């Protein structure tokens, strides 16, 4: 008789006991919260890297378009200064190509000259596809192309290295063309 009375009281006590509930809830929610935290960190770091790539492309185009003639030393200065924009990211993973494009009477853009930092310069006289709105006959335009091999801090095992890139077109400001002298 005493056993039948004891069982319901043990079950009632167990059902009312809530001492371990918070530990169980924490064990269930902790992986989700850690994943959300790391995910937000990765996303904000990736957005920051993307922004740095866009700023670098704009800076290279802007600094190049301000000149009427460029020497090797000036171009090296522009490319090195622009590469500093990606700090605190590793600048050795950054590729910068700046090209001066000549647009003929038919609106076809060809490379007049091209320089690079950590990349491959465009071949002289090669054709480049540009937006139709920029294909103004008998004009000149600067094309800045930047790419960056971004490796997420935590998510690299899932995504691997992500290639971020951007390009910027800008018209010369001081003259119709930008002469490039090799010194």
N, C-alpha and C positions, 0 to 999 in steps of 0.2 A: 504494500500500500504506500509506503513511504517513497518508493521509486517513481510511481506515477505522479505523485505530488511534486517531486523534485524536478522532473523533466520540464513541465510547463514553466516553472519559475526560472530555470536556466535559460530557456528560450526567450522568455520575456526580458530577462536581464541582458542577454546578448543583443536582442533587438533594440533596446534602449541605450546600449553602450555606444558612444560616439567618439571615443578617445582616438581611434586610428583613422577616422574619416579624413582629416586634413592631410595626413601623410599619403593616403591613397589618392586623394585629389591632386596633390602635388606631383606624385609619380605619374599620374595620367597627363597633367598639363605641362610639366617641365619640358618634355621634348618639343611640344608645339611652341612654347614660348621661346625656347632657345633657337629653334628653326626660324621663327619670325624675326628675332633679334639679328641673327646672322644674315638672313635674307635682306633685311633693311640696310644693314651695313654694306653688304655687297652691292646692292642697287645704288646706294648713294655714292659709293666709291666708283662704280662704273659710269654713273652720270657725270661725276667730277672729271674722270679721264676723258670722256667724250667731249666735254666742254673745253678741256685743255687742247684737244686736237683741233677743234673749231677755232679757238683763239690763235693757235699757231698758224693755221692756214690763212686766217685773216691778216695776221701780223706780217707774214712773209709777203703776201700780195701787196699790202699797204706800203711797207718799207721799200719794196722794189718799184712800185708805181710812182713813188716820190722822186725818183732819180731820172735824169735824162741820159746819163751814161754810167756804166758800172765797170769796175775793174775786178780782178780776182780777189783782191784784199777786201774790197767793199762787199762783194757777194759772200765771202767767208764770214765776215762780221755779221751780216744780215742773217745768215743761216745759223750761226752759233748763238746769236742773241735770241732768235726765235725758238731754238731748241731749249733754251733755259725756261721757257714758259711752261713746259710740262712738269717742272719740278713740283712735287716731290717724287714724281714717277721717274723711272729709269730712261734717260734721254737716248741711250744706245739702242733702244727698241723703236725709236722714232725715225721715220723716213720722210724726208722733205724733198720735193721736186718743184722747182720754180721754172716756168718756161715763158718766153715772150712769143706770142703768136701774131703772125701777120695775116690779116684777112684780106683776100684779093677782091677784085671787082665782082666775082660771082658769089661771094660770101663764104668761101672755103678758107678755113684756118689752117695754116702750116706753121711749124716751129721755126722761128728765127734763131733762137738760142735757148739752151736749157742747162740748168745747174742743179746739183743735188747734194744732200747730206745723208749718208747711209743708204742711198737708194740708187736707182738707175735713171740717168738723165734721158730725156726724150731725144730721139735722133733728129738732127737738123733736117729741115724740109719735109718731115713726116706730117701727115694730115691728122688733125685733132677734131673730134666732134664736139661742137659747142652748142649751147642753146640757141635756137633760131633768133630770139630777141637780141642776142649779143653779136650776131653775124652781120655787123654793119660793114658794107663794102668799103674797101680801101682804108681800113683802120688797123689798129694795133691793140692788143689786149694782153694782160699778164694773167697767167694761170698758175695758181699755187695748189699743189696736191700734197696732203699730209696723211700718213698712215701710222698707226701705233699698235704694236702687238701687246695687248692688255691681257694680263693673267690675273684672274680674280684671286684674292687672298685665300678664301675658304672654299669657294665653289670650283676651283680649278680642276678638281677630280671629276666633276660633272660636265663642265663646259669646255675645259681645256683653254687654250689661248684664243682670245677673240680679237680679230683685226678690226680696229676702229679707223675710220677714214673720213676725210672731208676735203672739199676743194673750194677755192674761191677765185672768182674772176674780178679783175680790176683794170680800169683804163689808166694809161699813163697820165700823170698830172702836169709835168713840166714841159713835155714836148709830145709830138705825135708818135714818136718811137723811143725805145730805150736802147741806146747803143751798148754793146757788150765788148769791151776790149780785154784781150788776154795779155797780162803783163808778167 
